[in-house]
Amino acid sequence: MLEAKRIVMFHRLRQILLSFRMDEFISIRNYVSRFITFTEEEWRVHQSMLVRRFLKKGEFVLRGGEVCNHVTFLNKGFVRVYNIVHDEELTVNFGFDGNYITDYSSFVSRQPSVDFIVAMEDLEILQLSHADMHAAFEKYPVWQKFGRLIAEYILIFATERNKSLLFLTPEERYLKLMKDRPKVIANVPLKYIASYLGITPEALSRIRKRMSEG
């Protein structure tokens, strides 16, 4: 009787652990399914290649000077991406839970990155290595398609970002950021938002004051 209870408890515990294991991949699976349709086998292979890591606030997903060896999916938390120019940190992007973040140029070219990707709060991430990604490409064409679609997505984002910096006023850039990326406004300190917009914190404060006055 005691042995039977132990067996039942073991199976219950196993199911609980399996459910936790599956929960780690729900967000990334939902994200990927926005771009492609895949079979269960294709997904299992991809999932088996993902490595879960935990980083504390202030730790780095990537440092400038390193070659980017992983594509990183943010399960929990958010990051800031910045470059150092003339000893000054210039914020170039933010990444939030439910999205990928990487230095795609370094990842593809195998050249050192200029990006620093730092945790703005504690992170849970899933990482796919360069070698594993290419192994998946070789075995399943669907992952080649996903890689191409993500590359196109990154290119469009970079193009729109450059247009914004070139053709919009600082106030227009801030309004666009409020509309397109409300998580940035809600979570990121103003000094980093100002840097991302290409203005000083004082200029951003003046913009916010004019907007609040109507």
ROTORMAR-341899 format. One record per residue: y, x, z of N, C-alpha, C in turn; residue in three letters. Coordinates in pm, whole numbers, plus 50000, padded with zeros to 5 digits. Atoms other than C-alpha are relative to their C-alpha. Example, Ala and Ser with C-alpha at 12.3 -4.5 7.8 and 13.67 -1.06 7.14 Angstrom:
BEGIN
> ny / nx / nz / cay / cax / caz / cy / cx / cz / residuo
> 49881 / 50089 / 50000 / 49550 / 51230 / 50780 / 50120 / 50090 / 50000 / Ala
> 49881 / 49918 / 49994 / 49894 / 51367 / 50714 / 50109 / 49923 / 50073 / Ser
This chain:
BEGIN
> ny / nx / nz / cay / cax / caz / cy / cx / cz / residuo
> 49879 / 50083 / 50000 / 50000 / 50000 / 50000 / 50127 / 50087 / 50000 / Met
> 49886 / 49911 / 49991 / 50238 / 50278 / 50094 / 50021 / 50074 / 49869 / Leu
> 49993 / 49928 / 50126 / 50154 / 50466 / 49775 / 50059 / 49911 / 49890 / Glu
> 49948 / 50095 / 50099 / 50228 / 50156 / 49565 / 50151 / 49983 / 50015 / Ala
> 49855 / 50013 / 49975 / 50571 / 50120 / 49730 / 50074 / 50124 / 49950 / Lys
> 49937 / 49876 / 50046 / 50646 / 50483 / 49654 / 50012 / 50001 / 49848 / Arg
> 49997 / 50005 / 50146 / 50558 / 50432 / 49289 / 50110 / 49907 / 49952 / Ile
> 49895 / 50096 / 50036 / 50784 / 50126 / 49269 / 50138 / 50061 / 50022 / Val
> 49872 / 49936 / 49969 / 51069 / 50316 / 49436 / 50033 / 50109 / 49898 / Met
> 49981 / 49893 / 50098 / 51018 / 50609 / 49198 / 50050 / 49943 / 49868 / Phe
> 49962 / 50060 / 50127 / 51044 / 50384 / 48892 / 50140 / 49939 / 50006 / His
> 49865 / 50055 / 49984 / 51353 / 50209 / 49028 / 50105 / 50111 / 49995 / Arg
> 49908 / 49887 / 49999 / 51521 / 50542 / 49095 / 50014 / 50059 / 49860 / Leu
> 49998 / 49947 / 50136 / 51426 / 50662 / 48748 / 50089 / 49913 / 49910 / Arg
> 49919 / 50091 / 50081 / 51584 / 50353 / 48591 / 50149 / 50015 / 50032 / Gln
> 49861 / 49981 / 49960 / 51904 / 50405 / 48791 / 50056 / 50127 / 49939 / Ile
> 49955 / 49872 / 50056 / 51926 / 50768 / 48682 / 50016 / 49991 / 49849 / Leu
> 49989 / 50018 / 50145 / 51862 / 50671 / 48320 / 50123 / 49920 / 49962 / Leu
> 49882 / 50082 / 50030 / 52136 / 50408 / 48335 / 50127 / 50083 / 50014 / Ser
> 49886 / 49910 / 49986 / 52382 / 50670 / 48465 / 50010 / 50092 / 49880 / Phe
> 50004 / 49909 / 50114 / 52273 / 50903 / 48185 / 50054 / 49931 / 49875 / Arg
> 49954 / 50075 / 50117 / 52336 / 50631 / 47925 / 50149 / 49973 / 50009 / Met
> 49858 / 50031 / 49982 / 52677 / 50545 / 48074 / 50089 / 50114 / 49954 / Asp
> 49919 / 49884 / 50041 / 52801 / 50898 / 47999 / 50036 / 49994 / 49852 / Glu
> 49986 / 49995 / 50145 / 52764 / 50832 / 47628 / 50053 / 49871 / 49938 / Phe
> 49953 / 50127 / 50055 / 52893 / 50475 / 47593 / 50132 / 50017 / 49928 / Ile
> 49866 / 49986 / 50057 / 53254 / 50575 / 47527 / 49996 / 50077 / 49868 / Ser
> 50004 / 49920 / 50122 / 53174 / 50844 / 47269 / 49925 / 49925 / 49890 / Ile
> 50074 / 50078 / 50101 / 52922 / 50619 / 47095 / 50090 / 49893 / 49940 / Arg
> 49907 / 50101 / 50050 / 53181 / 50342 / 47068 / 50104 / 50062 / 49907 / Asn
> 49900 / 49932 / 50084 / 53433 / 50590 / 46929 / 49941 / 50036 / 49863 / Tyr
> 50063 / 49956 / 50126 / 53196 / 50732 / 46667 / 49970 / 49881 / 49910 / Val
> 50038 / 50118 / 50079 / 53085 / 50384 / 46558 / 50120 / 49937 / 49930 / Ser
> 49882 / 50046 / 50074 / 53446 / 50314 / 46452 / 50010 / 50064 / 49863 / Arg
> 49990 / 49924 / 50124 / 53400 / 50567 / 46173 / 49876 / 49990 / 49912 / Phe
> 50124 / 49999 / 50077 / 53034 / 50555 / 46070 / 49898 / 49907 / 50061 / Ile
> 50118 / 50072 / 49953 / 52713 / 50356 / 46096 / 49884 / 50097 / 50003 / Thr
> 50108 / 49902 / 49985 / 52416 / 50556 / 46225 / 49875 / 49930 / 50053 / Phe
> 50126 / 50051 / 49948 / 52050 / 50497 / 46307 / 49982 / 50050 / 50144 / Thr
> 50028 / 49955 / 49864 / 51908 / 50533 / 46658 / 49953 / 50145 / 50002 / Glu
> 50045 / 49861 / 50006 / 51737 / 50855 / 46554 / 50117 / 50095 / 49980 / Glu
> 49882 / 49915 / 50026 / 52063 / 50999 / 46418 / 50085 / 50012 / 50126 / Glu
> 49922 / 49993 / 49876 / 52238 / 50908 / 46742 / 49930 / 50083 / 50106 / Trp
> 50074 / 49924 / 49898 / 51963 / 51050 / 46966 / 50013 / 50150 / 49977 / Arg
> 49984 / 49856 / 50031 / 51985 / 51385 / 46786 / 50139 / 50047 / 50040 / Val
> 49863 / 49963 / 49965 / 52362 / 51391 / 46825 / 50019 / 50004 / 50151 / His
> 49983 / 50007 / 49855 / 52349 / 51285 / 47189 / 49931 / 50116 / 50070 / Gln
> 50074 / 49891 / 49936 / 52090 / 51551 / 47272 / 50074 / 50133 / 49992 / Ser
> 49923 / 49877 / 50017 / 52336 / 51817 / 47153 / 50124 / 50005 / 50089 / Met
> 49879 / 50006 / 49921 / 52618 / 51705 / 47382 / 49978 / 50056 / 50141 / Leu
> 50006 / 49940 / 49866 / 52683 / 51899 / 47703 / 50114 / 49943 / 50083 / Val
> 49896 / 50056 / 49912 / 52866 / 51730 / 47990 / 50050 / 50106 / 50095 / Arg
> 49937 / 49905 / 49908 / 53112 / 51937 / 48192 / 50106 / 49928 / 50082 / Arg
> 49894 / 50051 / 49914 / 53354 / 51871 / 48476 / 50101 / 50111 / 50025 / Phe
> 49893 / 49903 / 49977 / 53689 / 52048 / 48503 / 50099 / 49942 / 50101 / Leu
> 49898 / 50040 / 49905 / 53945 / 52037 / 48781 / 50138 / 50003 / 49935 / Lys
> 49862 / 49997 / 50047 / 54312 / 51968 / 48726 / 50051 / 50144 / 49998 / Lys
> 49947 / 49864 / 50014 / 54477 / 52286 / 48598 / 49906 / 50097 / 49931 / Gly
> 50094 / 49915 / 50072 / 54160 / 52430 / 48444 / 50015 / 49978 / 49849 / Glu
> 49978 / 50001 / 50144 / 54146 / 52503 / 48072 / 49873 / 49965 / 49923 / Phe
> 50105 / 50027 / 50099 / 53930 / 52350 / 47802 / 49998 / 50114 / 49899 / Val
> 49984 / 49891 / 50096 / 54062 / 52623 / 47573 / 50126 / 50078 / 50035 / Leu
> 49882 / 49915 / 49980 / 54300 / 52918 / 47609 / 50038 / 50066 / 49868 / Arg
> 49953 / 49927 / 50116 / 54516 / 53079 / 47344 / 49935 / 50137 / 49993 / Gly
> 50068 / 49872 / 50018 / 54344 / 53387 / 47199 / 49850 / 49988 / 49992 / Gly
> 50143 / 50025 / 50011 / 53997 / 53235 / 47227 / 49969 / 49930 / 49868 / Glu
> 50047 / 50078 / 50115 / 53800 / 53109 / 46928 / 49947 / 49867 / 50054 / Val
> 50045 / 50132 / 49955 / 53745 / 52735 / 46967 / 49856 / 49978 / 49954 / Cys
> 50142 / 50010 / 50031 / 53366 / 52698 / 46984 / 49942 / 49861 / 50020 / Asn
> 50051 / 50133 / 49971 / 53340 / 52331 / 47078 / 50096 / 49892 / 49953 / His
> 49925 / 50124 / 50011 / 53453 / 51988 / 46978 / 49983 / 49928 / 50132 / Val
> 50004 / 50057 / 49865 / 53542 / 51815 / 47305 / 50040 / 49853 / 49998 / Thr
> 49969 / 50142 / 49983 / 53530 / 51443 / 47381 / 50037 / 49978 / 50146 / Phe
> 49952 / 50025 / 49864 / 53726 / 51327 / 47685 / 49941 / 49870 / 50052 / Leu
> 50059 / 50119 / 49938 / 53516 / 51090 / 47893 / 50094 / 49942 / 50106 / Asn
> 49907 / 50041 / 49895 / 53762 / 51079 / 48183 / 50111 / 50105 / 50012 / Lys
> 49888 / 49910 / 49980 / 54107 / 51225 / 48241 / 50079 / 50023 / 49872 / Gly
> 49921 / 49968 / 50118 / 54371 / 51363 / 48007 / 50047 / 50145 / 50004 / Phe
> 49963 / 49860 / 50015 / 54491 / 51699 / 47878 / 50134 / 50012 / 49929 / Val
> 49880 / 49962 / 50076 / 54805 / 51866 / 47748 / 49966 / 50119 / 49912 / Arg
> 50019 / 49888 / 50092 / 54799 / 52095 / 47446 / 50136 / 50066 / 49980 / Val
> 49873 / 49931 / 50020 / 55068 / 52361 / 47428 / 49979 / 50137 / 49938 / Tyr
> 49994 / 49863 / 50052 / 55160 / 52685 / 47252 / 50103 / 50077 / 50081 / Asn
> 49899 / 49916 / 49936 / 55353 / 52977 / 47397 / 50080 / 50072 / 49892 / Ile
> 49910 / 49939 / 50099 / 55652 / 53081 / 47185 / 50116 / 50064 / 50075 / Val
> 49895 / 49925 / 49929 / 55890 / 53349 / 47313 / 49994 / 49972 / 50151 / His
> 50024 / 50018 / 49856 / 55738 / 53310 / 47663 / 50030 / 49859 / 50050 / Asp
> 49972 / 50138 / 49962 / 55809 / 52936 / 47661 / 49886 / 49909 / 49955 / Glu
> 50105 / 50095 / 50035 / 55549 / 52659 / 47670 / 50059 / 49887 / 49917 / Glu
> 49958 / 50110 / 50087 / 55593 / 52415 / 47381 / 49884 / 49902 / 49986 / Leu
> 50106 / 50101 / 50003 / 55390 / 52097 / 47414 / 49985 / 49944 / 49859 / Thr
> 50024 / 50046 / 50138 / 55227 / 51996 / 47085 / 49914 / 49875 / 49994 / Val
> 50082 / 50122 / 50003 / 54991 / 51715 / 47186 / 49950 / 49967 / 50140 / Asn
> 50069 / 50046 / 49880 / 54819 / 51515 / 47457 / 49869 / 49935 / 49957 / Phe
> 50126 / 50067 / 50029 / 54461 / 51391 / 47469 / 49956 / 49919 / 50120 / Gly
> 50038 / 50092 / 49892 / 54334 / 51095 / 47670 / 49854 / 49959 / 49989 / Phe
> 50139 / 50044 / 49997 / 53998 / 50955 / 47772 / 49970 / 49906 / 49883 / Asp
> 50041 / 50081 / 50114 / 53805 / 50798 / 47488 / 50035 / 50061 / 49866 / Gly
> 49962 / 49933 / 50124 / 53921 / 51055 / 47230 / 49952 / 50144 / 50000 / Asn
> 50032 / 49858 / 50016 / 53834 / 51397 / 47092 / 50126 / 50084 / 50014 / Tyr
> 49892 / 49902 / 50000 / 54047 / 51703 / 47148 / 49940 / 50136 / 49963 / Ile
> 50048 / 49866 / 50038 / 54002 / 52043 / 46983 / 50108 / 50069 / 49919 / Thr
> 49918 / 49929 / 50098 / 54181 / 52312 / 46788 / 49915 / 50008 / 49874 / Asp
> 50086 / 50013 / 50118 / 54029 / 52210 / 46456 / 50012 / 50122 / 49909 / Tyr
> 49979 / 49883 / 50086 / 54182 / 52503 / 46267 / 49916 / 50119 / 50048 / Ser
> 50078 / 49890 / 49944 / 54025 / 52761 / 46501 / 49851 / 49971 / 49991 / Ser
> 50141 / 50040 / 50002 / 53698 / 52567 / 46516 / 49939 / 50024 / 49862 / Phe
> 50051 / 49987 / 50136 / 53661 / 52571 / 46137 / 50010 / 50144 / 49950 / Val
> 49976 / 49866 / 50056 / 53811 / 52913 / 46053 / 49934 / 50111 / 50079 / Ser
> 50055 / 49901 / 49907 / 53652 / 53095 / 46353 / 50101 / 50109 / 50033 / Arg
> 49892 / 49910 / 49962 / 53990 / 53260 / 46415 / 50052 / 49962 / 50139 / Gln
> 49949 / 50032 / 49866 / 54153 / 53286 / 46760 / 50101 / 49886 / 49997 / Pro
> 49910 / 50114 / 49989 / 54339 / 52977 / 46870 / 50136 / 50040 / 50055 / Ser
> 49869 / 49984 / 49936 / 54708 / 52957 / 46955 / 50021 / 49890 / 50104 / Val
> 49987 / 50114 / 49910 / 54646 / 52643 / 47159 / 49946 / 50029 / 50140 / Asp
> 50051 / 50009 / 49864 / 54612 / 52610 / 47535 / 49976 / 49851 / 50026 / Phe
> 50033 / 50140 / 49969 / 54434 / 52287 / 47633 / 49968 / 49995 / 50149 / Ile
> 50011 / 49997 / 49854 / 54481 / 52226 / 48005 / 49979 / 49859 / 50056 / Val
> 50026 / 50128 / 49933 / 54350 / 51949 / 48230 / 50121 / 49959 / 50083 / Ala
> 49888 / 50055 / 49923 / 54635 / 51733 / 48363 / 49952 / 49923 / 50122 / Met
> 50068 / 50057 / 49884 / 54390 / 51570 / 48603 / 49853 / 50037 / 49987 / Glu
> 50141 / 49965 / 50008 / 54021 / 51612 / 48682 / 49937 / 49938 / 49875 / Asp
> 50059 / 50043 / 50127 / 53815 / 51585 / 48363 / 49849 / 49987 / 50008 / Leu
> 50141 / 50003 / 50038 / 53472 / 51474 / 48257 / 49998 / 50005 / 49848 / Glu
> 49998 / 49981 / 50145 / 53406 / 51599 / 47904 / 49859 / 50014 / 49945 / Ile
> 50124 / 49977 / 50074 / 53128 / 51607 / 47647 / 50033 / 50097 / 49886 / Leu
> 49969 / 49898 / 50101 / 53114 / 51912 / 47421 / 49884 / 50020 / 49903 / Gln
> 50095 / 49969 / 50106 / 52940 / 51978 / 47091 / 50035 / 50137 / 49944 / Leu
> 49972 / 49864 / 50045 / 52908 / 52343 / 46989 / 50010 / 50007 / 49848 / Ser
> 49987 / 49976 / 50144 / 52997 / 52480 / 46646 / 49862 / 50010 / 49935 / His
> 50134 / 49981 / 50057 / 52634 / 52583 / 46587 / 49924 / 49869 / 49994 / Ala
> 50073 / 50128 / 49999 / 52492 / 52244 / 46690 / 50058 / 49902 / 49900 / Asp
> 49939 / 50090 / 50097 / 52743 / 52057 / 46477 / 49949 / 50028 / 49860 / Met
> 50046 / 49965 / 50134 / 52638 / 52248 / 46167 / 49850 / 49973 / 49984 / His
> 50142 / 50037 / 50006 / 52272 / 52195 / 46254 / 49985 / 49851 / 49972 / Ala
> 50002 / 50145 / 50025 / 52340 / 51820 / 46264 / 50042 / 49969 / 49857 / Ala
> 49956 / 50017 / 50139 / 52526 / 51845 / 45932 / 49884 / 50024 / 49903 / Phe
> 50110 / 49964 / 50090 / 52223 / 52010 / 45773 / 49890 / 49895 / 49999 / Glu
> 50114 / 50092 / 49989 / 51974 / 51754 / 45899 / 50036 / 49857 / 49964 / Lys
> 49962 / 50140 / 50020 / 52171 / 51429 / 45876 / 50136 / 49992 / 49930 / Tyr
> 49873 / 50011 / 50074 / 52436 / 51368 / 45607 / 50103 / 49909 / 50066 / Pro
> 49905 / 50091 / 49937 / 52589 / 51091 / 45818 / 50098 / 50076 / 50089 / Val
> 49910 / 49922 / 49913 / 52732 / 51356 / 46053 / 50097 / 50083 / 49918 / Trp
> 49904 / 49938 / 50091 / 52886 / 51536 / 45756 / 50113 / 49901 / 49969 / Gln
> 49901 / 50104 / 50029 / 53061 / 51209 / 45673 / 50094 / 49983 / 50118 / Lys
> 49916 / 50014 / 49881 / 53183 / 51175 / 46032 / 50097 / 50117 / 50012 / Phe
> 49913 / 49883 / 49994 / 53317 / 51531 / 46027 / 50114 / 49992 / 49900 / Gly
> 49896 / 50013 / 50103 / 53505 / 51464 / 45703 / 50103 / 49896 / 50039 / Arg
> 49906 / 50106 / 49961 / 53657 / 51141 / 45835 / 50089 / 50044 / 50115 / Leu
> 49919 / 49949 / 49889 / 53771 / 51309 / 46156 / 50102 / 50101 / 49950 / Ile
> 49907 / 49903 / 50058 / 53926 / 51593 / 45952 / 50116 / 49928 / 49932 / Ala
> 49894 / 50078 / 50065 / 54118 / 51335 / 45749 / 50093 / 49938 / 50105 / Glu
> 49923 / 50061 / 49891 / 54229 / 51163 / 46071 / 50096 / 50103 / 50061 / Tyr
> 49917 / 49893 / 49944 / 54359 / 51494 / 46211 / 50113 / 50036 / 49905 / Ile
> 49898 / 49966 / 50099 / 54544 / 51571 / 45887 / 50110 / 49895 / 49997 / Leu
> 49900 / 50108 / 50000 / 54716 / 51231 / 45888 / 50087 / 50008 / 50125 / Ile
> 49924 / 49990 / 49875 / 54817 / 51273 / 46253 / 50101 / 50115 / 49992 / Phe
> 49912 / 49884 / 50009 / 54961 / 51621 / 46187 / 50114 / 49975 / 49903 / Ala
> 49896 / 50030 / 50099 / 55150 / 51500 / 45880 / 50105 / 49906 / 50058 / Thr
> 49907 / 50096 / 49940 / 55303 / 51206 / 46067 / 50083 / 50066 / 50110 / Glu
> 49928 / 49927 / 49894 / 55396 / 51434 / 46357 / 50111 / 50085 / 49939 / Arg
> 49900 / 49916 / 50066 / 55576 / 51674 / 46123 / 50114 / 49916 / 49942 / Asn
> 49898 / 50089 / 50053 / 55760 / 51388 / 45951 / 50093 / 49951 / 50110 / Lys
> 49920 / 50048 / 49888 / 55873 / 51259 / 46288 / 50101 / 50104 / 50045 / Ser
> 49911 / 49893 / 49956 / 56017 / 51596 / 46388 / 50109 / 50031 / 49897 / Leu
> 49905 / 49965 / 50106 / 56187 / 51644 / 46052 / 50102 / 49890 / 49972 / Leu
> 49917 / 50108 / 50054 / 56328 / 51301 / 45974 / 50052 / 49899 / 50103 / Phe
> 49955 / 50097 / 49900 / 56370 / 51103 / 46298 / 50094 / 50066 / 50101 / Leu
> 49914 / 49952 / 49893 / 56642 / 51138 / 46558 / 49918 / 50008 / 50128 / Thr
> 50073 / 49995 / 49874 / 56533 / 51225 / 46913 / 49974 / 49861 / 50059 / Pro
> 50019 / 50135 / 49946 / 56587 / 50862 / 47020 / 49895 / 49924 / 49920 / Glu
> 50102 / 50065 / 50084 / 56381 / 50736 / 46725 / 49860 / 50055 / 50030 / Glu
> 50130 / 49941 / 49966 / 56104 / 50980 / 46814 / 49948 / 49945 / 50132 / Arg
> 50041 / 50054 / 49870 / 56101 / 50854 / 47172 / 49956 / 49854 / 49986 / Tyr
> 50039 / 50140 / 50022 / 56090 / 50490 / 47060 / 49865 / 49990 / 49930 / Leu
> 50128 / 49999 / 50071 / 55805 / 50570 / 46823 / 49886 / 50038 / 50094 / Lys
> 50101 / 49959 / 49902 / 55617 / 50746 / 47102 / 49967 / 49884 / 50094 / Leu
> 50022 / 50115 / 49913 / 55664 / 50442 / 47328 / 49911 / 49896 / 49933 / Met
> 50076 / 50101 / 50074 / 55522 / 50216 / 47059 / 49858 / 50046 / 49968 / Lys
> 50129 / 49952 / 50050 / 55238 / 50435 / 46930 / 49908 / 50055 / 50108 / Asp
> 50082 / 49932 / 49900 / 55124 / 50616 / 47244 / 50048 / 49967 / 50141 / Arg
> 49950 / 50041 / 49867 / 55206 / 50417 / 47559 / 49936 / 50076 / 50116 / Pro
> 50064 / 49923 / 49893 / 54956 / 50623 / 47763 / 50080 / 50126 / 50032 / Lys
> 49917 / 49882 / 49977 / 55181 / 50926 / 47717 / 50117 / 49965 / 50091 / Val
> 49884 / 50043 / 49920 / 55482 / 50739 / 47854 / 49958 / 49968 / 50143 / Ile
> 50044 / 50046 / 49868 / 55280 / 50601 / 48145 / 49947 / 50112 / 50089 / Ala
> 50074 / 49900 / 49921 / 55103 / 50921 / 48253 / 50059 / 50141 / 50001 / Asn
> 49959 / 49861 / 50016 / 55283 / 51236 / 48140 / 50137 / 50024 / 50063 / Val
> 49868 / 49966 / 49945 / 55570 / 51403 / 48334 / 50104 / 50013 / 49889 / Pro
> 49894 / 50005 / 50101 / 55903 / 51372 / 48153 / 50028 / 50137 / 49936 / Leu
> 49970 / 49870 / 50057 / 55946 / 51747 / 48107 / 49906 / 50034 / 49884 / Lys
> 50095 / 49975 / 50108 / 55632 / 51758 / 47892 / 50023 / 49905 / 49882 / Tyr
> 49965 / 50094 / 50107 / 55732 / 51447 / 47697 / 50118 / 50055 / 49922 / Ile
> 49882 / 49942 / 50067 / 56068 / 51612 / 47624 / 49959 / 50115 / 49910 / Ala
> 50046 / 49887 / 50080 / 55895 / 51927 / 47504 / 49927 / 49952 / 49876 / Ser
> 50074 / 50056 / 50114 / 55666 / 51721 / 47279 / 50095 / 49943 / 49896 / Tyr
> 49901 / 50059 / 50090 / 55969 / 51545 / 47131 / 50094 / 50104 / 49939 / Leu
> 49914 / 49894 / 50053 / 56142 / 51877 / 47068 / 50141 / 49997 / 50054 / Gly
> 49867 / 50008 / 49937 / 56432 / 51813 / 47307 / 49991 / 50050 / 50143 / Ile
> 49997 / 49956 / 49861 / 56542 / 51920 / 47654 / 49975 / 49880 / 50092 / Thr
> 50015 / 50110 / 49905 / 56457 / 51715 / 47964 / 50132 / 49925 / 50025 / Pro
> 49869 / 50065 / 49979 / 56831 / 51648 / 48005 / 50031 / 49903 / 49886 / Glu
> 49978 / 50088 / 50114 / 56853 / 51504 / 47654 / 49913 / 49875 / 50009 / Ala
> 50088 / 50116 / 49984 / 56555 / 51280 / 47724 / 50053 / 49907 / 50108 / Leu
> 49942 / 50084 / 49894 / 56716 / 51158 / 48046 / 50117 / 49918 / 49947 / Ser
> 49887 / 50074 / 50057 / 57029 / 51061 / 47850 / 49951 / 49887 / 49909 / Arg
> 50056 / 50103 / 50087 / 56820 / 50872 / 47596 / 49947 / 49884 / 50084 / Ile
> 50057 / 50104 / 49914 / 56636 / 50684 / 47870 / 50110 / 49919 / 50069 / Arg
> 49890 / 50068 / 49934 / 56965 / 50603 / 48043 / 50069 / 49903 / 49904 / Lys
> 49937 / 50089 / 50100 / 57121 / 50462 / 47723 / 49911 / 49878 / 49975 / Arg
> 50090 / 50111 / 50027 / 56812 / 50250 / 47665 / 49998 / 49902 / 50117 / Met
> 50004 / 50088 / 49883 / 56813 / 50115 / 48021 / 50129 / 49920 / 50014 / Ser
> 49871 / 50070 / 49992 / 57180 / 50021 / 47989 / 50017 / 49897 / 49887 / Glu
> 50003 / 50106 / 50101 / 57097 / 49814 / 47687 / 50061 / 50027 / 49870 / Gly
